[in-house]
Amino acid sequence: MSSTLLPPDYVPSDDDEFMNPLMTEFFRQRLMEWRNDLLRESDQTLVNMQTTSIQEPDIADRASLESERALELRTRDRGRKLISKIDDALRRIDTGDYGYCEDSGEPINIRRLIARPIATLSVEAQERHERMEKTHRES
C-alpha cells in the first residue's frame, strides 16, 4: 500500500508532473473505492436473491421476478468484468505502467483517466481501435 497522504480536495491536472506520487495515489484510491462499491453491490445481490422467493403463486409475478433476477445477474456479470479491469489497472499502478497508452506508450490525458480510470488507450488509439473493429465487423 502507498504511504502518500492524499489531500481531500486534490484533483490531478495537466499542470502536474504525470503520474507523480500524489496523482498515482489519487487513482489508486479512486479505483479501490470503485472496486469496493461493486463488491458491496454484488453482496447485496446475493442477499436479495437468497431472501426473495421465486415461488410466487401468480404466474405474472413469477415472470416479473425472474426477469428482474436475470437483469440483476447480467448487471452483476458486468460488474465482475469491471472488477477484473480495475484489478488490472491497480496492477499497472504497482508496476508503473498505469496512465500510459498500451499502443503508443504516451501518457493518457488526465481528464480521460478521471472519467475512465480503467482506460488503457489514449483517445486517439481508442478511436483507431474502434474504427478497426467497425471495419472488421462490416467485412
Buried (B, 14 or more C-beta within 10 A) or exposed (E): EEEBEBEEEBEBEEEBEBBEEBBBBBBBBBBEEBBEEBEEEBEEBEEEEEEEEEEBEEEEEBEEBEEEBEEBEEEBEEBEEBBEBBEEBBEBBEEEBBBBBBBEEEBBBBEBBBEBBBBBBBEEBBEBEEEEEEEEEEE
